[in-house]
Amino acid sequence: MKVTSFYKWKGIHVSVSLLAVVLTAVILWTWEENPFVTTLQSAQEQFRVISSGNIVNGPSDASHSGSSVNFTNPSARGTQNNGRNIVPSSKLKDCNYAKGRWIADNNRPLYSGFQCKQWLSGMWACRTSPRKDFSFEGYRWQPENCKTMEFEQSEFLKRMQDKTIAFIGDSLGRQQFQSLMCMASGGEWRMDVADVGYEYGLVKAPGAIRPDGWAYRFTNTNTTILYYWSASLADLVPLNATDRKSDVLMHLDHPPAFMRRYLHRFDVLVLNTGHHWNRGKLKANRWVMYINGKPLEDKGLVDLHTAKNLTVCSIARWLDQQLPSHPRRLKVFFRTISPRHYRDGDWNTGGNCNNTTPMTRGSEVSKDESSDAVIASAVQGTRIKLLDVTALSELRDEAHISNYSAKTTNNVSDCLHWCLPGIPDSWNELLAAQI
């Protein structure tokens, strides 16, 4: 009787132990497979902006589409994001579009800088400038371990049938927009392209030099390509809409109103920002930084580096929250910063980029990590893709406007913008390969 009781008790003990092991395994599996736990945790965190040891508390709710998003702001100087290491893009998949080399290609450029006058601004059309050397046009970017197809306009428009591609950013974003218009049209005058800017409120306001953007539609495929100027990607609201000289509220934690209003119509969205984050631009544009609906009274709390980091993280988180319910299965790309190549000074102190010899800086990018830690950190852990163009563009200092633009005055060189055809064409090839 005692022996029987012993074995019965031992059997119960083993069964309970086995059940505990099974339950533990199930819980661990569920934890790994279901991101709800970590999502819930991150959604409950309030963001903190750390600058020189100071902390600014952010908003505690995001109840409407234009509100800010709660997040823990990752450091732009390191490789951490909410306690996780940033994974180099080459580790995520075999093909790394940012890693590769420039190679000569007799089929370049993809369009004529003389003929693409319908879309191309004269100040960026170097073929119509006094410049004599155009060897920079004869190269294409070959990513490492990537099978990329030659860009072909009709095939691209067929893939983009009934779709809208939107560029939102600064003047470099406008260059990328004009580049894609030239590529998609073959650089030829097209009668089948309609101006549909009015559908997006992109019309020239009274007294304005230009509209806030442009939108064109290839009617044969119903493909729309548009650009909206938002140099900082912060929401800008004039303090007094009737006074063009009034201050402009710069809501660092709000996405631009244009994006909020028309996001549901986009199929592909390409963002960029970077070169307007300086005190000169803020002063000239009369931008006054706001967080959580309140002005930053103590400007020392947030320097511009931190303010930019806060803004790009905020917009990335907001967009990531919109993607699951987006009606058109939106794909979002955040392009990294385009490099400047001033030497012997800056744009206003005699700096220049007079080199016209290609590849004097080398022709290959071999590193895994992005050269733009701010944008790479912002998109890490989201559904947003990194359009990483910084390092490959860094090698091409000879392809800038330099001092050849018709608008150049007092020998001021433009070592920020690119000649078109030129480097932004390669950005668009990488974009087309990833759509």
Secondary structure, DSSP 8 states (H G I E B T S, - for coil): -HHHHHHHHHHHHHHHHHHHHHHHHHHHHHHHH-THHHHHHHHH---EEEETTEEEE--S---STTS--------SSSSEETTEE---HHHHSS-EEEEEEEEE-TT--SS-TTT-TTTS-GGG-GGGSS----GGGGEEEEEET-------HHHHHHHTTT-EEEEEESHHHHHHHHHHHHHHHTTS--TTEEE-GGGGT----TT-SS-SEEEEEETTTTEEEEEEE-SS-SEEEESSTT-TTS-EEEETTS--HHHHHHGGG-SEEEE---TT-SHHHHHHHTEEEEETTEE-S-GGGS-HHHHHHHHHHHHHHHHHHHGGG-TT--EEEEE-------BSS-TTTT-B----STTTT-SEE--SS-S-HHHHHHHTTSS-EEE--HHHHHT-GGGEEET-STT--TT--EEEEE-SSSHHHHHHHHHHHH-
